[in-house]
Structure formats: C-alpha cells, structure tokens
Amino acid sequence: MFHRPRPWLPLPILVAIAAATTLLAWPAAPAGAEPARVAKARQGKLAGLKAAFAAKGVPYPAREILVRSFKKEQQLELWAGDGKGPLVLVKSWPVCESSGELGPKRRQGDLQVPEGVYTLDKLNPVSSYHLSLHVDYPNKADRIAGRTLGIANLGGDIMVHGECVTIGCIPIENDPIEELYLAIHDANLHPPIHIFPARLDEAGLQALLPSAEDPAVKTLWGDLALIQRAFDQHRRIPRVVVGAEGRYTLSR
C-alpha cells in the first residue's frame, strides 16, 4: 500500500463523495461571463501562469499539452509546447492524497487510481472539489481487461480536482487546480494524461515489478514504461494505440 494511513470513511459517505464528483449539468453563467470560480482563478492566477510559460519559452495559451501523473511519487506534471518542437515542463505539483495500491483500476469501488493513457475530456467549473478535469476512464484497454476478467462495472467519474480528499481521483489542492484548469481551458484542448504507477526508468521498473503478483499488471507496467521513456527521450507526445488484447503499443 502506498497511501498514508487514515481511517476509512463509512460506505454512505464514500457513495456521497462519488456522486458529488459526477459531471452534472452545469448552471449557465450569464452571457459573456465565466463561471465564478474560473473568473476568480483567472484574476488571481493568470499573470503568474503566463509568466511561468514565458520563462520556459512556451506560448500562452499552449498549442500542445501533456499531463503526467506518478502515483508512487505523488506528483503531477504539466508539459506544454508550441505544437512544433519538444514539450517543456512548465509546472509540477504534489498530489496531496491518494487511495488504493499501485496497480490499475479494475472495478467500481476498488478505490484505485487508474493507470494508463487517457484524455482529459471535460472541465467542471462547479465541482464539489473546487474545479475538476474529467479523465476518460474506462478506456478501450480498461474495457478489454474488464471483459477478460468478467467484470461488468468498471467504475468511472475519475477526476483531477482540488481540495485534498480522494477515493480514486487525483487531488492537487485548489491553487494548483486553478492553474491547471486555466492552462487547459485557455488552450481549448482535450489533452492526454498519462497515469503511471511510478517513474519507470529501467531501475524504477525493476524495483516495482516484484510488488505485482498478477502477470497482467507486470505486462501493463512494462508497456507503460516504454511510453514513459519514449516521451522522456524525445519530449514529444507518443502515439499510442490499444491492440485487440488490450495492450498499449507505441505507434510509429
């Protein structure tokens, strides 16, 4: 287990928290006005965010964005670029709370944070956890794994969000989520998010593998290591496809 010890929440509270993270119909803001939390974030964070991008030589808004999360290290990274050259690490923040174990999410209620290649496909300006970005779990690889394991309910409603509580999401507190939300909102992108169990250089992968009893998890980690290293080497977002067996493969 890699999360910090804490008392388990009663099931009714867990259910209530899960329901609260679901993307509901958002209240309409007045014509031409941003939602209040986004407007406040823009007032307080935009100047510093633009300065951080400028310091790394990246235009704001960015033309290309990649978000990477490392579960063991509890770190979230924002990479950005001009769409022509290598991406640059603009910001990184600590993930302030975690749940579950190292390893992929496989079913509703397992408290696991997913591991794999996903997309941040929706923004929620009225989240129960300040602001949130929706991760498109389950993806094709997860659905194939679910069928293989005979699991019908894979769960969902996985978010990167503010505050500091989680039952399978990625919380980074309110100030960081405001910066990340603005960077993605203003770029008008649905950027990829790569969620890794850990830093997967050769030493990191070899240290991690003995902790997995399931051969399928070992295979997943090996595949994710290749994706992580491809980006580390070239600083360009790798093209990844999911094969018929549900494995991630680099596409050339």
Legacy VTK file of the C-alpha trace (Angstrom):
# vtk DataFile Version 3.0
C-alpha trace
ASCII
DATASET POLYDATA
POINTS 252 float
0.000 0.000 0.000
1.363 3.411 -0.803
-1.251 5.730 0.687
-0.838 7.431 4.005
-2.709 5.624 6.787
-6.005 7.167 7.708
-9.399 5.987 8.953
-11.690 4.510 6.296
-14.817 6.512 5.556
-18.192 4.815 6.080
-19.774 3.497 2.893
-22.601 6.092 2.783
-20.026 8.889 2.859
-17.991 7.231 0.107
-21.101 6.940 -2.031
-21.948 10.584 -1.411
-18.432 11.699 -2.380
-18.503 9.610 -5.549
-21.845 11.045 -6.531
-20.622 14.561 -5.915
-17.788 14.177 -8.442
-20.133 13.190 -11.266
-20.340 15.775 -14.040
-23.852 17.098 -13.813
-25.463 19.752 -15.950
-23.590 22.938 -15.132
-25.508 26.067 -14.174
-25.460 28.547 -17.007
-23.364 31.637 -16.437
-24.650 34.980 -17.683
-23.955 35.532 -21.374
-20.321 36.508 -21.841
-19.415 35.738 -18.215
-17.167 32.965 -16.938
-18.281 30.749 -14.049
-17.406 32.463 -10.777
-14.605 30.109 -9.727
-12.938 30.292 -13.111
-13.178 34.089 -13.158
-11.656 34.275 -9.677
-8.886 31.869 -10.669
-8.162 33.968 -13.747
-7.926 37.122 -11.641
-5.558 35.562 -9.135
-3.508 33.096 -11.186
-3.345 34.104 -14.832
-0.480 36.594 -14.603
1.738 34.138 -12.745
0.765 31.313 -15.076
1.654 33.359 -18.153
4.975 34.270 -16.537
5.720 30.582 -15.886
5.039 29.740 -19.532
7.120 32.668 -20.749
10.024 31.647 -18.524
10.068 28.263 -20.292
9.727 29.804 -23.754
6.244 28.378 -24.310
3.416 30.477 -25.791
0.296 31.005 -23.716
-2.117 29.543 -24.403
-0.114 26.473 -25.383
-0.633 24.691 -28.698
0.069 21.286 -27.150
-0.267 19.943 -23.592
0.533 16.681 -21.837
-0.284 15.953 -18.204
1.612 13.168 -16.423
0.846 11.676 -13.019
3.157 9.436 -10.976
1.344 7.533 -8.241
4.262 6.351 -6.111
5.962 9.746 -6.146
2.588 11.548 -5.796
3.490 14.080 -8.459
1.537 15.706 -11.304
3.326 17.398 -14.213
2.167 19.928 -16.812
4.129 19.787 -20.068
3.396 22.259 -22.854
4.702 23.357 -26.217
4.156 25.347 -29.375
2.988 22.331 -31.386
6.183 22.260 -33.456
9.038 21.341 -31.146
9.627 19.352 -27.952
7.404 19.951 -24.951
8.736 21.671 -21.838
7.926 21.011 -18.187
6.121 24.194 -17.155
4.694 23.220 -13.751
4.606 20.307 -11.339
2.544 19.904 -8.192
2.272 17.345 -5.394
-0.720 15.016 -5.367
-1.875 15.715 -1.844
-3.786 12.490 -1.110
-4.065 9.001 -2.557
-6.074 5.821 -2.208
-5.711 2.184 -3.154
-2.476 0.483 -4.173
-0.040 0.622 -7.052
-1.770 -1.100 -9.944
-4.639 -0.337 -12.341
-8.266 0.340 -11.533
-10.413 -2.662 -12.412
-13.857 -2.271 -10.820
-16.315 0.114 -9.200
-15.483 0.776 -5.559
-11.918 -0.591 -5.526
-10.555 2.891 -4.584
-7.859 2.508 -7.246
-6.467 5.370 -9.309
-6.322 4.201 -12.956
-3.040 3.553 -14.725
-2.748 4.059 -18.455
-3.099 6.547 -21.315
-6.190 8.718 -21.020
-7.662 12.047 -22.104
-8.832 14.981 -20.005
-12.087 15.314 -21.897
-14.311 17.574 -19.761
-13.886 20.554 -17.443
-16.174 21.134 -14.478
-16.214 24.716 -13.103
-18.710 23.852 -10.331
-17.093 20.703 -8.948
-17.698 19.651 -5.355
-13.907 19.830 -5.140
-13.428 23.397 -6.388
-12.558 22.759 -10.054
-12.097 19.430 -11.799
-10.911 17.809 -15.016
-12.517 14.532 -16.074
-10.337 11.542 -17.003
-11.913 9.350 -19.711
-11.613 6.123 -17.697
-12.548 3.413 -18.620
-10.824 3.489 -21.992
-10.522 0.722 -24.574
-7.721 -1.035 -22.689
-9.754 -0.997 -19.465
-12.860 -2.336 -21.181
-10.926 -5.211 -22.728
-9.374 -6.015 -19.347
-12.835 -5.946 -17.783
-14.196 -8.414 -20.324
-11.190 -10.697 -19.804
-11.726 -10.649 -16.041
-15.512 -10.892 -16.270
-16.033 -7.538 -14.549
-19.113 -5.661 -15.742
-18.918 -2.491 -13.629
-15.514 -0.863 -14.093
-16.437 2.334 -12.262
-15.813 5.845 -13.519
-16.039 9.519 -12.528
-12.259 9.810 -12.199
-11.117 13.424 -11.882
-8.104 15.602 -11.344
-9.516 18.061 -8.821
-8.931 20.499 -5.992
-9.285 20.017 -2.246
-7.414 17.113 -0.662
-9.639 14.028 -0.454
-9.919 11.072 -2.804
-11.499 7.687 -3.391
-9.658 7.054 -6.655
-9.154 10.534 -8.109
-6.075 12.782 -8.309
-6.387 15.732 -5.891
-3.858 18.590 -6.084
-5.497 21.231 -3.838
-7.125 24.426 -5.003
-4.295 26.717 -6.088
-2.710 24.105 -8.403
-6.031 23.014 -9.920
-6.780 26.648 -10.777
-3.519 26.890 -12.728
-4.006 23.556 -14.486
-7.653 24.286 -15.271
-6.816 27.674 -16.804
-3.934 26.269 -18.868
-6.177 23.607 -20.409
-9.294 25.781 -20.688
-7.460 28.627 -22.417
-5.664 26.258 -24.810
-9.053 24.827 -25.834
-7.560 21.318 -25.834
-8.549 17.852 -24.666
-5.009 16.885 -23.704
-3.728 13.403 -22.904
-2.992 12.438 -19.327
-0.564 9.574 -18.737
-1.046 7.979 -15.322
1.905 5.843 -14.246
2.436 3.697 -11.151
5.885 5.281 -10.699
8.912 6.643 -12.541
9.627 3.775 -14.909
13.228 4.080 -15.980
14.957 0.680 -16.012
15.859 0.817 -12.318
12.409 2.037 -11.350
10.622 -0.677 -13.316
12.816 -3.463 -11.936
12.230 -2.220 -8.394
8.485 -2.113 -8.986
7.857 -5.449 -10.713
8.243 -7.701 -7.637
5.321 -5.890 -5.977
2.884 -7.155 -8.637
1.580 -10.699 -8.281
-0.633 -10.518 -11.365
1.319 -11.153 -14.611
-1.111 -8.851 -16.452
-0.096 -5.960 -14.195
3.578 -6.660 -14.839
2.845 -6.578 -18.581
0.936 -3.301 -18.237
3.801 -1.708 -16.331
6.288 -2.822 -18.975
4.134 -1.313 -21.718
3.720 1.945 -19.776
7.479 2.068 -19.203
8.046 2.148 -22.969
5.550 5.012 -23.330
7.096 6.963 -20.479
10.620 6.511 -21.815
9.598 7.466 -25.364
8.396 10.813 -24.092
11.387 11.262 -21.771
13.713 10.742 -24.728
12.010 12.908 -27.353
9.725 15.234 -25.355
7.007 14.703 -27.956
3.663 13.107 -27.124
3.955 9.492 -28.279
1.275 7.996 -30.488
-0.246 5.106 -28.578
-2.721 2.512 -29.801
-4.572 -0.240 -27.932
-4.427 -3.662 -29.553
-7.050 -6.393 -29.615
-5.650 -7.872 -26.404
-5.894 -4.546 -24.614
-2.183 -3.736 -24.556
-0.783 -0.261 -25.120
1.592 -0.101 -28.081
3.689 2.752 -29.452
2.626 3.588 -32.994
5.323 4.671 -35.406
LINES 1 253
252 0 1 2 3 4 5 6 7 8 9 10 11 12 13 14 15 16 17 18 19 20 21 22 23 24 25 26 27 28 29 30 31 32 33 34 35 36 37 38 39 40 41 42 43 44 45 46 47 48 49 50 51 52 53 54 55 56 57 58 59 60 61 62 63 64 65 66 67 68 69 70 71 72 73 74 75 76 77 78 79 80 81 82 83 84 85 86 87 88 89 90 91 92 93 94 95 96 97 98 99 100 101 102 103 104 105 106 107 108 109 110 111 112 113 114 115 116 117 118 119 120 121 122 123 124 125 126 127 128 129 130 131 132 133 134 135 136 137 138 139 140 141 142 143 144 145 146 147 148 149 150 151 152 153 154 155 156 157 158 159 160 161 162 163 164 165 166 167 168 169 170 171 172 173 174 175 176 177 178 179 180 181 182 183 184 185 186 187 188 189 190 191 192 193 194 195 196 197 198 199 200 201 202 203 204 205 206 207 208 209 210 211 212 213 214 215 216 217 218 219 220 221 222 223 224 225 226 227 228 229 230 231 232 233 234 235 236 237 238 239 240 241 242 243 244 245 246 247 248 249 250 251
